[in-house]
Amino acid sequence: MKLSHKLIFFISPFCIGITAPVFSLVLLSHGATLESLSICVGIFAATVVLLELPSGILTDLIGRKRTFLISQCFMLCYFLLVLFSRNVLLLAIACAIQGIGRAFSSGSLEALEIEAYMKEKGTEGLSKINSTLAVITSAGLASGSLCGGLFGYLDPTYTLLLAVCILLEAFLLILTLLFVKERWEKTSDATSMIQLKNQVHNLFSSLKRSKIIITILAMSVMLGLGLSTIEVYWQPALKLFLPEHLGWIFGIINCLGYLGMSLGNKGAERIWRHWHLSENVKRPMMCYWPLRLLLPFTILLLGLCGNIPVFIFLFILTYFVLGAGNLFEDTIFHSSIDNSQRASMMSLSSLFLRSGGILTSILGSLILTGFSLPYVWILLSAATGAGILLLMVLYRRR
């Protein structure tokens, strides 16, 4: 992968990671109230969910580079609006624009990079490019989250943080315009509406024909359920037994999780290449299922842990298992879909993943109305494990 492309794939998640640890605080310091905060977050989430699949289909119709540039223009507008916002209405508009940007960026430039790599190396190189993209993304998110906490400490108004994001988004647009090359050819002379109908029809026809794609998409819901359980509840769980003077450790643990994911991804890539798993689709699935079944057990142990060093170890282990499973899943997934539908399928996978996150929010709230926090970990990890086991049984029976 070219250095310019690595920079693009690093900066994009960095801009997400830099705001992640202080997202609510940024909105509160620029006009939001505690009452309106959930509304702003809800507008963002709803916009992403509504546009996730349409943006993926559009990417397959007009090209990956164009869609990514559109997404980054929306993200640039989002940061500018938040910077100058002093009221809830402007923040709500900004969050909607952020949702559009995030939806359009999903499955755009990654699809282009994967297709270019496959054209040069064939499907044998899929594990390497998937691993490289995952490691760069994890590095961007990890370093971004560290910088976000630092900038928030240096400037409680978050003007410095937003200014850095604006500069990075502008730099990202320039890098993409200058260094990302795409020769996009129209596949049909039909009208845009007919092309859209054909794309949707072909997408669902492909889903009906491939049990691997259907299984991986359904698995995305289970992953969303398990991953959101960690993301939402790991800090409250750790805070139950963490001394107050160690509050600074949250950012470090978060970064260690991304490191664990990168290590798992690279380890899985070595296994894939050493065992030549591309030669037979059944062999990678034999590695894939145990890794996915192991994930809910590590989530359960993490939630019930009461020791700081053990908690950190289990946190890293959970993300290690997640990263290893993701490498197998992404490689199998991309080898099973056509270039003409790649971005649409990636957006569909992202939509299913977010659906699992929404399910976590609903179930978690219901559980906490009658039970304590440990029961959230027990019941949600059990639901995740049961769902994964059911998918494995159904896959092997079909």
ChimeraX attribute file (.defattr): number of C-alpha atoms within 10 A of each C-alpha:
attribute: neighborCount
match mode: 1-to-1
recipient: residues
	/A:1	11
	/A:2	8
	/A:3	9
	/A:4	15
	/A:5	16
	/A:6	14
	/A:7	15
	/A:8	24
	/A:9	22
	/A:10	22
	/A:11	23
	/A:12	20
	/A:13	20
	/A:14	27
	/A:15	24
	/A:16	19
	/A:17	25
	/A:18	27
	/A:19	25
	/A:20	17
	/A:21	20
	/A:22	18
	/A:23	14
	/A:24	17
	/A:25	16
	/A:26	22
	/A:27	26
	/A:28	19
	/A:29	17
	/A:30	21
	/A:31	18
	/A:32	24
	/A:33	16
	/A:34	10
	/A:35	8
	/A:36	17
	/A:37	18
	/A:38	13
	/A:39	16
	/A:40	23
	/A:41	18
	/A:42	15
	/A:43	18
	/A:44	21
	/A:45	20
	/A:46	15
	/A:47	19
	/A:48	25
	/A:49	21
	/A:50	14
	/A:51	19
	/A:52	28
	/A:53	25
	/A:54	17
	/A:55	27
	/A:56	27
	/A:57	25
	/A:58	20
	/A:59	28
	/A:60	23
	/A:61	23
	/A:62	15
	/A:63	22
	/A:64	25
	/A:65	23
	/A:66	18
	/A:67	24
	/A:68	24
	/A:69	21
	/A:70	15
	/A:71	25
	/A:72	23
	/A:73	18
	/A:74	23
	/A:75	26
	/A:76	21
	/A:77	18
	/A:78	23
	/A:79	23
	/A:80	16
	/A:81	20
	/A:82	23
	/A:83	22
	/A:84	13
	/A:85	18
	/A:86	16
	/A:87	15
	/A:88	19
	/A:89	14
	/A:90	17
	/A:91	26
	/A:92	23
	/A:93	17
	/A:94	24
	/A:95	26
	/A:96	23
	/A:97	25
	/A:98	26
	/A:99	27
	/A:100	27
	/A:101	27
	/A:102	24
	/A:103	27
	/A:104	29
	/A:105	28
	/A:106	27
	/A:107	26
	/A:108	28
	/A:109	24
	/A:110	21
	/A:111	24
	/A:112	20
	/A:113	19
	/A:114	20
	/A:115	20
	/A:116	14
	/A:117	17
	/A:118	17
	/A:119	11
	/A:120	10
	/A:121	12
	/A:122	12
	/A:123	19
	/A:124	16
	/A:125	17
	/A:126	26
	/A:127	27
	/A:128	20
	/A:129	21
	/A:130	23
	/A:131	27
	/A:132	20
	/A:133	20
	/A:134	22
	/A:135	23
	/A:136	20
	/A:137	22
	/A:138	24
	/A:139	23
	/A:140	23
	/A:141	26
	/A:142	25
	/A:143	18
	/A:144	25
	/A:145	26
	/A:146	20
	/A:147	19
	/A:148	27
	/A:149	19
	/A:150	13
	/A:151	21
	/A:152	20
	/A:153	11
	/A:154	12
	/A:155	11
	/A:156	13
	/A:157	17
	/A:158	22
	/A:159	18
	/A:160	16
	/A:161	25
	/A:162	23
	/A:163	14
	/A:164	16
	/A:165	23
	/A:166	20
	/A:167	12
	/A:168	18
	/A:169	23
	/A:170	15
	/A:171	14
	/A:172	23
	/A:173	18
	/A:174	14
	/A:175	15
	/A:176	20
	/A:177	13
	/A:178	10
	/A:179	13
	/A:180	17
	/A:181	10
	/A:182	13
	/A:183	7
	/A:184	13
	/A:185	9
	/A:186	10
	/A:187	10
	/A:188	10
	/A:189	8
	/A:190	11
	/A:191	8
	/A:192	12
	/A:193	9
	/A:194	12
	/A:195	16
	/A:196	17
	/A:197	11
	/A:198	12
	/A:199	19
	/A:200	17
	/A:201	11
	/A:202	14
	/A:203	20
	/A:204	11
	/A:205	11
	/A:206	18
	/A:207	16
	/A:208	11
	/A:209	10
	/A:210	12
	/A:211	14
	/A:212	18
	/A:213	21
	/A:214	18
	/A:215	17
	/A:216	19
	/A:217	22
	/A:218	18
	/A:219	23
	/A:220	25
	/A:221	25
	/A:222	30
	/A:223	28
	/A:224	23
	/A:225	27
	/A:226	26
	/A:227	24
	/A:228	21
	/A:229	25
	/A:230	21
	/A:231	11
	/A:232	14
	/A:233	16
	/A:234	19
	/A:235	14
	/A:236	12
	/A:237	20
	/A:238	21
	/A:239	14
	/A:240	10
	/A:241	12
	/A:242	16
	/A:243	10
	/A:244	8
	/A:245	7
	/A:246	9
	/A:247	11
	/A:248	10
	/A:249	10
	/A:250	15
	/A:251	17
	/A:252	13
	/A:253	17
	/A:254	22
	/A:255	20
	/A:256	19
	/A:257	24
	/A:258	25
	/A:259	20
	/A:260	24
	/A:261	28
	/A:262	27
	/A:263	21
	/A:264	25
	/A:265	29
	/A:266	23
	/A:267	16
	/A:268	25
	/A:269	23
	/A:270	14
	/A:271	16
	/A:272	22
	/A:273	15
	/A:274	9
	/A:275	12
	/A:276	13
	/A:277	19
	/A:278	19
	/A:279	11
	/A:280	9
	/A:281	13
	/A:282	11
	/A:283	14
	/A:284	20
	/A:285	17
	/A:286	10
	/A:287	18
	/A:288	19
	/A:289	17
	/A:290	14
	/A:291	19
	/A:292	24
	/A:293	19
	/A:294	16
	/A:295	24
	/A:296	27
	/A:297	16
	/A:298	19
	/A:299	27
	/A:300	25
	/A:301	18
	/A:302	25
	/A:303	25
	/A:304	16
	/A:305	17
	/A:306	15
	/A:307	12
	/A:308	14
	/A:309	10
	/A:310	13
	/A:311	20
	/A:312	19
	/A:313	15
	/A:314	20
	/A:315	24
	/A:316	25
	/A:317	22
	/A:318	26
	/A:319	26
	/A:320	26
	/A:321	23
	/A:322	23
	/A:323	29
	/A:324	26
	/A:325	24
	/A:326	23
	/A:327	29
	/A:328	26
	/A:329	24
	/A:330	18
	/A:331	23
	/A:332	23
	/A:333	20
	/A:334	22
	/A:335	17
	/A:336	16
	/A:337	19
	/A:338	13
	/A:339	16
	/A:340	17
	/A:341	20
	/A:342	26
	/A:343	30
	/A:344	28
	/A:345	28
	/A:346	25
	/A:347	26
	/A:348	24
	/A:349	25
	/A:350	24
	/A:351	24
	/A:352	24
	/A:353	24
	/A:354	22
	/A:355	19
	/A:356	25
	/A:357	24
	/A:358	17
	/A:359	19
	/A:360	22
	/A:361	15
	/A:362	11
	/A:363	15
	/A:364	20
	/A:365	13
	/A:366	12
	/A:367	16
	/A:368	13
	/A:369	8
	/A:370	8
	/A:371	11
	/A:372	10
	/A:373	16
	/A:374	15
	/A:375	17
	/A:376	22
	/A:377	26
	/A:378	17
	/A:379	15
	/A:380	24
	/A:381	26
	/A:382	17
	/A:383	16
	/A:384	27
	/A:385	23
	/A:386	15
	/A:387	18
	/A:388	25
	/A:389	16
	/A:390	11
	/A:391	19
	/A:392	18
	/A:393	10
	/A:394	12
	/A:395	13
	/A:396	7
	/A:397	7
	/A:398	6
